[in-house]
Amino acid sequence: MELTLSGKNAIVTGGGSNIGRSIALTLAEEGANIALFDIDEVAALGVIQEAKEAGAVGNLAAFATDLTDRQQVEASVGRVVEKFEQIDILINCAGGDQAGPFLDQPPELHRKLVDLNYMSVVHCMHTVLPHMVERGYGRVVSLASDAGRMGEYHEAVYSGAKAGVIALTKSLAREVGRHDVTLNVVCPGLTIPEDPEAVPETSMLWAGDAIDFWTPERRASASRRYALRRLGTAQDVANVVVFLASDRCNFVTGQTWSVSGGYTMM
């Protein structure tokens, strides 16, 4: 099925690894021009090289950006507009967690989790949406989590921040829909890397006790909680994100899609 993304200009935050990497590579495969925002510029450049080696024909660029810093977001968006002239797609993928008992966590960690998982999305929305509204076209997909829909054990602040992303998206979908700008949310379940050894040590996949899931025994145990009896991959998530970013979904907005193999059904 043709997704008609050839020539579209897309920003992917957190595009240097894991789900963001798969989204960027899939968009590039569909012919989109890609701007990767990541605090790890080396990782983002590595993804660009991967896309080129895979035969990507679009323009590709990486911008070192701390997404919790509003000024850095504004500067990077400005450079994208200067380079690509317009922004058609925004994928808010950056995020992270440090699981643990809420009462044992310091306030500084709570602030960090809110800034990374919620305020980074606010900064990107507030900076990019004016360009889309003025032009009368835009597709925004934000990554939340099923933790934001149902809460998750030892992930209280992370769950709350992701719930905020869902509510923010619904509210903005009502505000800007008249300008042919759609906003949707994708909520992954537990998503494991195909090659754990290739995941940077700074990745949220290593946070807390997550590393235990990479053992065959823990993977088998966890997969039994999923209707499809397997854990998700980054590509599973990317497939849905890129579909929502395409004009195949131009009458879908304000919706929350779980990509969790049936872990949650609501």
C-alpha atoms as a printed R data frame, in Angstrom:
    type eleno elety resid chain resno      x       y      z
1   ATOM     1    CA   MET     A     1  0.000   0.000  0.000
2   ATOM     2    CA   GLU     A     2  1.467   3.339 -1.064
3   ATOM     3    CA   LEU     A     3  1.667   5.750  1.881
4   ATOM     4    CA   THR     A     4  2.413   8.807 -0.312
5   ATOM     5    CA   LEU     A     5  5.227  10.067  1.934
6   ATOM     6    CA   SER     A     6  7.683  10.778 -0.854
7   ATOM     7    CA   GLY     A     7  9.020  14.306 -0.496
8   ATOM     8    CA   LYS     A     8  7.296  14.953  2.858
9   ATOM     9    CA   ASN     A     9  9.443  16.627  5.522
10  ATOM    10    CA   ALA     A    10  9.468  14.920  8.907
11  ATOM    11    CA   ILE     A    11 10.985  15.710 12.295
12  ATOM    12    CA   VAL     A    12 11.628  12.667 14.493
13  ATOM    13    CA   THR     A    13 12.614  13.386 18.085
14  ATOM    14    CA   GLY     A    14 14.662  10.772 19.869
15  ATOM    15    CA   GLY     A    15 15.534   9.424 16.440
16  ATOM    16    CA   GLY     A    16 18.978   8.173 17.359
17  ATOM    17    CA   SER     A    17 18.003   4.810 18.819
18  ATOM    18    CA   ASN     A    18 15.351   2.185 19.494
19  ATOM    19    CA   ILE     A    19 11.793   3.092 18.393
20  ATOM    20    CA   GLY     A    20 12.830   6.509 17.071
21  ATOM    21    CA   ARG     A    21 15.483   4.884 14.923
22  ATOM    22    CA   SER     A    22 12.987   2.437 13.413
23  ATOM    23    CA   ILE     A    23 10.503   5.237 12.742
24  ATOM    24    CA   ALA     A    24 13.167   7.330 11.021
25  ATOM    25    CA   LEU     A    25 14.363   4.427  8.874
26  ATOM    26    CA   THR     A    26 10.803   3.508  7.892
27  ATOM    27    CA   LEU     A    27  9.945   7.092  6.960
28  ATOM    28    CA   ALA     A    28 13.137   7.292  4.916
29  ATOM    29    CA   GLU     A    29 12.247   4.027  3.185
30  ATOM    30    CA   GLU     A    30  8.939   5.612  2.190
31  ATOM    31    CA   GLY     A    31 10.807   8.529  0.614
32  ATOM    32    CA   ALA     A    32 10.392  11.205  3.284
33  ATOM    33    CA   ASN     A    33 13.012  13.815  4.130
34  ATOM    34    CA   ILE     A    34 14.077  13.332  7.734
35  ATOM    35    CA   ALA     A    35 15.365  15.679 10.451
36  ATOM    36    CA   LEU     A    36 16.475  13.783 13.543
37  ATOM    37    CA   PHE     A    37 16.459  15.591 16.902
38  ATOM    38    CA   ASP     A    38 18.487  13.755 19.514
39  ATOM    39    CA   ILE     A    39 20.680  14.752 22.421
40  ATOM    40    CA   ASP     A    40 23.158  12.160 21.100
41  ATOM    41    CA   GLU     A    41 24.200  13.595 17.741
42  ATOM    42    CA   VAL     A    42 26.595  10.722 17.033
43  ATOM    43    CA   ALA     A    43 23.762   8.190 17.365
44  ATOM    44    CA   ALA     A    44 21.522  10.288 15.105
45  ATOM    45    CA   LEU     A    45 24.239  10.533 12.466
46  ATOM    46    CA   GLY     A    46 24.606   6.766 12.664
47  ATOM    47    CA   VAL     A    47 20.909   6.343 11.829
48  ATOM    48    CA   ILE     A    48 21.285   8.684  8.882
49  ATOM    49    CA   GLN     A    49 24.155   6.570  7.615
50  ATOM    50    CA   GLU     A    50 22.017   3.451  7.999
51  ATOM    51    CA   ALA     A    51 19.243   5.055  5.964
52  ATOM    52    CA   LYS     A    52 21.646   6.014  3.199
53  ATOM    53    CA   GLU     A    53 23.130   2.528  3.066
54  ATOM    54    CA   ALA     A    54 19.585   1.153  2.790
55  ATOM    55    CA   GLY     A    55 18.990   3.297 -0.296
56  ATOM    56    CA   ALA     A    56 17.142   6.313  1.127
57  ATOM    57    CA   VAL     A    57 16.696   8.997 -1.528
58  ATOM    58    CA   GLY     A    58 15.372  11.830  0.654
59  ATOM    59    CA   ASN     A    59 17.299  14.590  2.385
60  ATOM    60    CA   LEU     A    60 18.540  13.542  5.819
61  ATOM    61    CA   ALA     A    61 19.859  15.712  8.647
62  ATOM    62    CA   ALA     A    62 20.671  15.410 12.347
63  ATOM    63    CA   PHE     A    63 20.373  18.168 14.942
64  ATOM    64    CA   ALA     A    64 21.854  17.803 18.419
65  ATOM    65    CA   THR     A    65 18.958  18.899 20.613
66  ATOM    66    CA   ASP     A    66 18.134  18.728 24.298
67  ATOM    67    CA   LEU     A    67 14.353  18.531 23.947
68  ATOM    68    CA   THR     A    68 13.805  19.666 27.541
69  ATOM    69    CA   ASP     A    69 15.354  23.023 26.596
70  ATOM    70    CA   ARG     A    70 12.808  25.215 24.819
71  ATOM    71    CA   GLN     A    71 15.461  27.431 23.246
72  ATOM    72    CA   GLN     A    72 17.275  24.461 21.734
73  ATOM    73    CA   VAL     A    73 14.004  23.133 20.303
74  ATOM    74    CA   GLU     A    74 13.238  26.509 18.730
75  ATOM    75    CA   ALA     A    75 16.733  26.722 17.246
76  ATOM    76    CA   SER     A    76 16.559  23.229 15.738
77  ATOM    77    CA   VAL     A    77 13.078  23.778 14.301
78  ATOM    78    CA   GLY     A    78 14.319  27.013 12.767
79  ATOM    79    CA   ARG     A    79 17.176  25.162 11.099
80  ATOM    80    CA   VAL     A    80 14.768  22.558  9.727
81  ATOM    81    CA   VAL     A    81 12.540  25.252  8.229
82  ATOM    82    CA   GLU     A    82 15.619  26.892  6.737
83  ATOM    83    CA   LYS     A    83 16.808  23.607  5.235
84  ATOM    84    CA   PHE     A    84 13.506  21.986  4.192
85  ATOM    85    CA   GLU     A    85 11.307  25.134  3.925
86  ATOM    86    CA   GLN     A    86  8.291  23.446  5.520
87  ATOM    87    CA   ILE     A    87  7.405  20.788  8.100
88  ATOM    88    CA   ASP     A    88  4.797  18.197  7.175
89  ATOM    89    CA   ILE     A    89  5.238  15.614  9.928
90  ATOM    90    CA   LEU     A    90  6.264  15.733 13.586
91  ATOM    91    CA   ILE     A    91  6.976  12.518 15.463
92  ATOM    92    CA   ASN     A    92  7.428  13.047 19.220
93  ATOM    93    CA   CYS     A    93  9.343   9.933 20.221
94  ATOM    94    CA   ALA     A    94 11.904  11.066 22.777
95  ATOM    95    CA   GLY     A    95 11.305   9.814 26.299
96  ATOM    96    CA   GLY     A    96 12.708   7.811 29.133
97  ATOM    97    CA   ASP     A    97 12.078   6.398 32.571
98  ATOM    98    CA   GLN     A    98 13.790   5.303 35.743
99  ATOM    99    CA   ALA     A    99 11.477   2.840 37.424
100 ATOM   100    CA   GLY     A   100 11.218   2.598 41.170
101 ATOM   101    CA   PRO     A   101  8.930   3.168 44.174
102 ATOM   102    CA   PHE     A   102  7.427   6.665 43.989
103 ATOM   103    CA   LEU     A   103  8.052   7.424 47.663
104 ATOM   104    CA   ASP     A   104 11.726   6.527 47.355
105 ATOM   105    CA   GLN     A   105 12.407   8.820 44.393
106 ATOM   106    CA   PRO     A   106 13.810  12.339 44.840
107 ATOM   107    CA   PRO     A   107 11.856  15.342 43.525
108 ATOM   108    CA   GLU     A   108 14.710  16.078 41.116
109 ATOM   109    CA   LEU     A   109 14.012  12.800 39.313
110 ATOM   110    CA   HIS     A   110 10.295  13.590 39.118
111 ATOM   111    CA   ARG     A   111 11.073  16.930 37.490
112 ATOM   112    CA   LYS     A   112 13.442  15.258 35.033
113 ATOM   113    CA   LEU     A   113 10.837  12.663 34.040
114 ATOM   114    CA   VAL     A   114  8.146  15.310 33.503
115 ATOM   115    CA   ASP     A   115 10.490  17.488 31.468
116 ATOM   116    CA   LEU     A   116 11.640  14.619 29.272
117 ATOM   117    CA   ASN     A   117  8.336  12.837 28.732
118 ATOM   118    CA   TYR     A   118  5.843  15.711 28.775
119 ATOM   119    CA   MET     A   119  7.406  19.147 28.485
120 ATOM   120    CA   SER     A   120  9.581  18.060 25.560
121 ATOM   121    CA   VAL     A   121  6.367  17.290 23.662
122 ATOM   122    CA   VAL     A   122  4.848  20.626 24.705
123 ATOM   123    CA   HIS     A   123  7.949  22.456 23.443
124 ATOM   124    CA   CYS     A   124  7.885  20.661 20.089
125 ATOM   125    CA   MET     A   125  4.131  21.090 19.598
126 ATOM   126    CA   HIS     A   126  4.206  24.768 20.491
127 ATOM   127    CA   THR     A   127  7.127  25.393 18.133
128 ATOM   128    CA   VAL     A   128  6.076  23.267 15.146
129 ATOM   129    CA   LEU     A   129  2.286  23.620 15.085
130 ATOM   130    CA   PRO     A   130  2.314  27.312 14.035
131 ATOM   131    CA   HIS     A   131  4.098  26.301 10.813
132 ATOM   132    CA   MET     A   132  1.505  23.613 10.126
133 ATOM   133    CA   VAL     A   133 -1.458  25.836 10.937
134 ATOM   134    CA   GLU     A   134 -0.176  28.633  8.714
135 ATOM   135    CA   ARG     A   135  0.301  26.229  5.823
136 ATOM   136    CA   GLY     A   136 -2.959  24.365  6.405
137 ATOM   137    CA   TYR     A   137 -1.468  20.901  6.680
138 ATOM   138    CA   GLY     A   138  0.287  18.736  9.261
139 ATOM   139    CA   ARG     A   139  0.525  15.254 10.737
140 ATOM   140    CA   VAL     A   140  1.664  14.805 14.344
141 ATOM   141    CA   VAL     A   141  2.163  11.461 16.067
142 ATOM   142    CA   SER     A   142  3.330  11.331 19.678
143 ATOM   143    CA   LEU     A   143  4.613   8.296 21.522
144 ATOM   144    CA   ALA     A   144  3.049   7.781 24.930
145 ATOM   145    CA   SER     A   145  2.706   4.409 26.649
146 ATOM   146    CA   ASP     A   146  0.053   2.027 27.864
147 ATOM   147    CA   ALA     A   147  1.374   3.097 31.266
148 ATOM   148    CA   GLY     A   148 -0.314   6.418 30.538
149 ATOM   149    CA   ARG     A   149 -3.644   4.690 29.931
150 ATOM   150    CA   MET     A   150 -3.735   2.306 32.879
151 ATOM   151    CA   GLY     A   151 -0.856   3.220 35.204
152 ATOM   152    CA   GLU     A   152  2.103   0.947 35.758
153 ATOM   153    CA   TYR     A   153  3.804  -0.444 38.846
154 ATOM   154    CA   HIS     A   154  6.856   1.595 39.933
155 ATOM   155    CA   GLU     A   155  6.299   4.060 37.060
156 ATOM   156    CA   ALA     A   156  4.026   6.623 38.678
157 ATOM   157    CA   VAL     A   157  5.509   9.875 37.358
158 ATOM   158    CA   TYR     A   158  6.304   8.378 33.966
159 ATOM   159    CA   SER     A   159  2.717   7.114 33.717
160 ATOM   160    CA   GLY     A   160  1.377  10.528 34.676
161 ATOM   161    CA   ALA     A   161  3.551  12.303 32.108
162 ATOM   162    CA   LYS     A   162  2.469   9.926 29.351
163 ATOM   163    CA   ALA     A   163 -1.180  10.408 30.333
164 ATOM   164    CA   GLY     A   164 -0.504  14.112 29.904
165 ATOM   165    CA   VAL     A   165  0.741  13.524 26.359
166 ATOM   166    CA   ILE     A   166 -2.520  11.719 25.549
167 ATOM   167    CA   ALA     A   167 -4.699  14.527 26.948
168 ATOM   168    CA   LEU     A   168 -2.554  17.225 25.329
169 ATOM   169    CA   THR     A   169 -2.939  15.522 21.959
170 ATOM   170    CA   LYS     A   170 -6.723  15.281 22.249
171 ATOM   171    CA   SER     A   171 -7.047  18.927 23.245
172 ATOM   172    CA   LEU     A   172 -4.819  20.161 20.436
173 ATOM   173    CA   ALA     A   173 -6.567  17.926 17.901
174 ATOM   174    CA   ARG     A   174 -9.747  19.896 18.642
175 ATOM   175    CA   GLU     A   175 -7.945  23.235 18.358
176 ATOM   176    CA   VAL     A   176 -6.135  22.763 15.058
177 ATOM   177    CA   GLY     A   177 -8.251  20.228 13.188
178 ATOM   178    CA   ARG     A   178 -9.869  22.964 11.088
179 ATOM   179    CA   HIS     A   179 -6.436  23.585  9.546
180 ATOM   180    CA   ASP     A   180 -6.078  19.975  8.309
181 ATOM   181    CA   VAL     A   181 -3.625  19.195 11.085
182 ATOM   182    CA   THR     A   182 -4.124  15.794 12.708
183 ATOM   183    CA   LEU     A   183 -2.659  14.628 16.006
184 ATOM   184    CA   ASN     A   184 -2.648  11.060 17.264
185 ATOM   185    CA   VAL     A   185 -0.916   9.022 19.958
186 ATOM   186    CA   VAL     A   186  0.719   5.599 19.794
187 ATOM   187    CA   CYS     A   187  1.125   3.672 23.049
188 ATOM   188    CA   PRO     A   188  3.648   0.838 22.876
189 ATOM   189    CA   GLY     A   189  3.679  -1.996 25.344
190 ATOM   190    CA   LEU     A   190  6.965  -3.544 26.392
191 ATOM   191    CA   THR     A   191  9.168  -3.135 23.340
192 ATOM   192    CA   ILE     A   192 12.419  -5.064 23.230
193 ATOM   193    CA   PRO     A   193 15.452  -4.521 21.006
194 ATOM   194    CA   GLU     A   194 16.233  -7.139 18.394
195 ATOM   195    CA   ASP     A   195 19.892  -6.871 19.406
196 ATOM   196    CA   PRO     A   196 20.254  -5.801 23.070
197 ATOM   197    CA   GLU     A   197 24.028  -5.458 22.732
198 ATOM   198    CA   ALA     A   198 23.539  -2.713 20.131
199 ATOM   199    CA   VAL     A   199 21.466  -0.541 22.478
200 ATOM   200    CA   PRO     A   200 23.383   2.451 23.913
201 ATOM   201    CA   GLU     A   201 23.924   2.324 27.666
202 ATOM   202    CA   THR     A   202 22.120   5.674 27.931
203 ATOM   203    CA   SER     A   203 18.899   4.181 26.529
204 ATOM   204    CA   MET     A   204 15.770   4.026 28.675
205 ATOM   205    CA   LEU     A   205 15.735   0.307 27.875
206 ATOM   206    CA   TRP     A   206 18.395  -0.157 30.550
207 ATOM   207    CA   ALA     A   207 16.527   1.829 33.194
208 ATOM   208    CA   GLY     A   208 15.721   0.157 36.486
209 ATOM   209    CA   ASP     A   209 15.245  -3.598 36.166
210 ATOM   210    CA   ALA     A   210 14.509  -3.529 32.425
211 ATOM   211    CA   ILE     A   211 17.741  -5.319 31.598
212 ATOM   212    CA   ASP     A   212 16.260  -8.485 33.110
213 ATOM   213    CA   PHE     A   213 13.838  -8.712 30.203
214 ATOM   214    CA   TRP     A   214 16.655  -9.467 27.811
215 ATOM   215    CA   THR     A   215 17.207 -12.937 29.249
216 ATOM   216    CA   PRO     A   216 15.342 -15.702 27.364
217 ATOM   217    CA   GLU     A   217 13.611 -16.808 30.568
218 ATOM   218    CA   ARG     A   218 12.220 -13.377 31.407
219 ATOM   219    CA   ARG     A   219 11.182 -12.744 27.822
220 ATOM   220    CA   ALA     A   220  9.246 -16.002 27.736
221 ATOM   221    CA   SER     A   221  7.578 -15.212 31.048
222 ATOM   222    CA   ALA     A   222  6.640 -11.662 30.031
223 ATOM   223    CA   SER     A   223  5.309 -12.728 26.643
224 ATOM   224    CA   ARG     A   224  2.632 -14.869 28.300
225 ATOM   225    CA   ARG     A   225  0.900 -11.641 29.395
226 ATOM   226    CA   TYR     A   226  0.341 -10.680 25.758
227 ATOM   227    CA   ALA     A   227 -2.511 -12.056 23.642
228 ATOM   228    CA   LEU     A   228 -0.115 -12.571 20.734
229 ATOM   229    CA   ARG     A   229  2.348 -14.368 23.025
230 ATOM   230    CA   ARG     A   230  5.334 -12.281 22.039
231 ATOM   231    CA   LEU     A   231  6.884  -8.951 23.001
232 ATOM   232    CA   GLY     A   232  6.854  -6.004 20.633
233 ATOM   233    CA   THR     A   233  9.711  -4.747 18.520
234 ATOM   234    CA   ALA     A   234 10.564  -1.218 17.508
235 ATOM   235    CA   GLN     A   235  9.474  -2.033 13.964
236 ATOM   236    CA   ASP     A   236  6.014  -3.064 15.201
237 ATOM   237    CA   VAL     A   237  5.601   0.431 16.620
238 ATOM   238    CA   ALA     A   238  7.169   2.207 13.652
239 ATOM   239    CA   ASN     A   239  4.736   0.578 11.229
240 ATOM   240    CA   VAL     A   240  1.745   2.120 13.016
241 ATOM   241    CA   VAL     A   241  3.401   5.506 13.567
242 ATOM   242    CA   VAL     A   242  4.296   5.894  9.894
243 ATOM   243    CA   PHE     A   243  0.794   4.813  8.847
244 ATOM   244    CA   LEU     A   244 -0.725   7.517 11.081
245 ATOM   245    CA   ALA     A   245  1.699  10.072  9.655
246 ATOM   246    CA   SER     A   246  0.539   9.309  6.124
247 ATOM   247    CA   ASP     A   247 -2.473  10.641  4.268
248 ATOM   248    CA   ARG     A   248 -3.999   7.170  4.475
249 ATOM   249    CA   CYS     A   249 -5.115   8.402  7.912
250 ATOM   250    CA   ASN     A   250 -6.241  11.904  6.991
251 ATOM   251    CA   PHE     A   251 -9.623  11.463  8.722
252 ATOM   252    CA   VAL     A   252 -8.160  10.151 11.987
253 ATOM   253    CA   THR     A   253 -7.323  12.608 14.759
254 ATOM   254    CA   GLY     A   254 -7.308  12.748 18.544
255 ATOM   255    CA   GLN     A   255 -7.014   8.973 18.807
256 ATOM   256    CA   THR     A   256 -4.855   6.732 20.988
257 ATOM   257    CA   TRP     A   257 -3.537   3.526 19.451
258 ATOM   258    CA   SER     A   258 -2.122   0.765 21.641
259 ATOM   259    CA   VAL     A   259  0.586  -1.262 19.934
260 ATOM   260    CA   SER     A   260  0.990  -3.863 22.626
261 ATOM   261    CA   GLY     A   261  0.062  -7.250 21.199
262 ATOM   262    CA   GLY     A   262 -3.115  -7.329 23.250
263 ATOM   263    CA   TYR     A   263 -1.527  -6.548 26.623
264 ATOM   264    CA   THR     A   264 -4.175  -3.853 27.021
265 ATOM   265    CA   MET     A   265 -7.521  -3.779 25.240
266 ATOM   266    CA   MET     A   266 -9.525  -0.587 25.650
